[in-house]
C-alpha cells in the first residue's frame, strides 16, 4: 500500500488549475495529461477510452479530483506510476539530491549495466548496492546518474540523504536519516514517532511496493546504513562509501562496485565535452602531460574544467602545472583565482562548521544587506568547486567541500570574529521569529524571544516549521559554534528557540545534543532560570523517547533550579512532572502535582497557565474514572480558556475534545457530540491540525447513533489518516468501518 501525502494532492490540484487551457503534451503538463487520460479510461467498463476529466479554474473541484486520483492510485499501479512521475517532475524537492558533478558521463557504462542487472533481479528483500572509492572519485555522481538511468526499472520515489559520515561531528544517526527520508516521502508533522523502531516501521510501510531508489550518501560505518535498508523487493538502496563494509555484504548480499580512476582517453573526453576543449589541442605535449598527471582522478579533471570555464586556456593551465612532482594544491589555486569578495567568503566559511546553508546566513556572515549578493558569491565559489551545491526544498543551498574547509580554516581574516557573531545573531533572530510563530502563547526566558513574543507572529505556523526544518542543520551548528566560542547566553537561547522544531517535528536526538550544551552554558553563567528551561525542554524529548526515569530527573532538577521568585518556572516544572505521571497512568500523583503547580501559577498571575492546568486536572480525574468531577473540571477549564485575553483556539479545541471524550466514556453519547463537533470546527481552521482532526472524527463516530452518519465519519477519519500518511490509523479505522460496511476494504 502506497501513500501520497498532502503535498502531492495540493501540487496536483494546483497543476490542474494552472494547467487548464494549456496545450496537452507540453512538458509542464505531460504527466498531468497522462494521469487524466488514464482516469478517463478507468471510467469505462468496456475498456474503450472515455473523455478524461477536464482541468478547470475551480480550485475546490480540482482538489476533489486530485483526491480521487490519489485514491485510485492505491489500487491502480499505472496511475500510481504516473503519479510518482508527476511528483518528481512537478515537485522536484522530492528528489532532494546533489547536482551532478559534470555534464558528461564516461567510463561508467559497465557499472550502470551491472546495476541494471541487479535491479532486474527480484529477490525477496530490498537490494543493496555499495559504491566504494576514494574521496572525489565520482561515487555520488554515479549514484545521481543511476536515478536517471534506472527510471524505467524503478519508477517509484527517488530519495537522497547525505549521511555526512566523513564530517567530524556531523554524521547523521540512523534515526535522523530515517526522519529525513520520511519527511521527503511526505509524512505529515507529528506522524513520525520519536523512537527509531517506530520510524523504521513507518519507513518500511511507506516504501513497501514503491520500487524506490534511495541514495544513502557518504556513509562512514555499517551502523549508519544497516537498519535503514527497508521496503519491499522492488526497491534499491545505493550507499556511497570509502569502505567496503563486508558485514553489509554478508547480511544483505550487497553488490559492491569498486570505482577506480578514469582512463586517459576518458579524461580527454571529459575535457572535450565539459571543458569545450578542441580535440586537436590535446595532441600538444603539454596537454598530454596534463592528462597523464590527472591520474584518472575526476576531481582533478573537474578542477581543470572549472579553470576553463573561467576563461583560462588549456595551454596556460598545462604550463602552470608542468614540472611538479605531484598534483599541485588545487584548492589553493582555485582560491587565488577568486575575486576579493568571494575569497573573503571562502575564508569566513572556514570559521564555521561545513554545514549546508543558503544565502540568508551567508549574507549575515559577510555583512551584506542583499541576499542576492551573497547568492552571487556562493555561485562564484561553486564555479571554482569550493562549495557543493544541493537541492533541498526551496532555493539552492551550499556547503563548503571538506578540502576547501580544511584550507579555509588555516587562513586568517581580520573580520572573522565579527563575521561569526553576525552569523550567530542571524541564527538566533531567525530561530526566535519562527519559534514564537509556532509556539504561540508560550512563555520564554531569553530576552530576544520575550521581545518577539510581544509582537504579532512573523510567519504562519506551517511556514515557521518549514523554515526551522530548512535551517535545522545551521541552527544545530550554531549551538555548537556558540559553545566553542563560550558565548554561553547565545547557546541556551538558541536551544530555547529550537524547541518547537524538536517537539513538533520529532528531532528529539537533536534536542538531547543541543540541550546538553544548553545546560552546560546555563551552569557556566549561573543562570538558574535558563538552566530550568533547558532541563524541562530536554525532559520532554526524553519523555518522547520513552526514557521516563531520565525525564523525571530533568523535571525535578528544573524545579530545584527555579528560585522562589520565579513562580511561573516552578509551575511549569511541576506541570511537566504531572504530565509524566499521566503518561505513567499514576492519576492521583498527577493530580497532586497539578494542584501544587496551580498554587505557583496563581502567584504568577498567568491566566493561560491556569487554564492549561485546569484542563490537565480534568484529564487526570477522567483517567482515574471520576467522571462527574472530571466533567465539572473540564467545563470550568473550557470557561477559563474562552475567557483568555488572547484567544487560544487550539487549546480550546483540546479542552472540548477532552470534554467529549469524558462524556463518551461516561456513556453520555448525546452530550459528547456537541463538544466534539465544536472541536472539529476549530481544528478545521487550525493550520497543521490534521492529526488532531483525525482523532476527533474517530471519537465523534463512536458517539454517533445514526449508522449512515457513523459510517460517513469513519470514512472521513480514514481519508484524513491517508492524507497524513498514518497507515496504522488508517488500518484501525478501516477495520471498524468493515465491521459495519462489508466490502469497505475493497479497492484499498
Secondary structure, 3 states (H helix, E strand, C coil): CCCCCHHHHHHHHHHHHHHCCCCCCCHHHHHHHHHHHHHHHCCCCCCCCCCCCCCCCCHHHHHHHHHHHHHHCCCCHHHHHHHHHHHHHHCHHHCCCECCCCCCCCCCHHHHHHHHHHHHCCCCCCEEEEEECCCCCCHHHHHHHHHHHCCCCCCCCEEEEECCCCCCCCCCCHHHHHHHHHHHCCCCCCCCCCCHHHHHHHHHHHHCCCCCEEEEEEECCHHHHHHHCCCCCCCEEEEEECCCCHHHHHHHCCEEEECCCCCHHHHHHHHHHCCCCCHHHHHCHHHHHHHHHHCCCHHHHHHHHHHHHCCCCHHHHHHHHCCCCCCCCHHHHHHHCCCHHHHHHHHHHCCCCCCCECHHHHHHHHCCCCHHHHHHHHHHHHHCCCEEEECCCCCCEEEECHHHHHHHHCCCCCCHHHHHHHHHHHHHHHHHHHHHHHCCCCCCCCHHHHHHHCCCCCCCHHHHHHHHHHCHHHHHHHHHHHHHCCCHHHHHHHHHHCHHHHHHHCCHHHHHHHHHHHHHHHHHHCCHHHHHHHHHHHHHHHHHCCCHHHHHHHHHHHHHHCCCCCHHHHHHHHHHHHHHHHHCCCHHHHHHHHHHHHHHHHHHCCHHHHHHHHHHHHHHHHHCCCHHHHHHHHHHHHHHHHCCCCCCHHHHHHHHHHHHHHHHHCCCHHHHHHHHHHHHHHHHHCCCCHHHHHHHHHHHHHCCCCHHHHHHHHHHHHHHHHHHCCHHHHHHHHHHHHHHCCCCCCCC
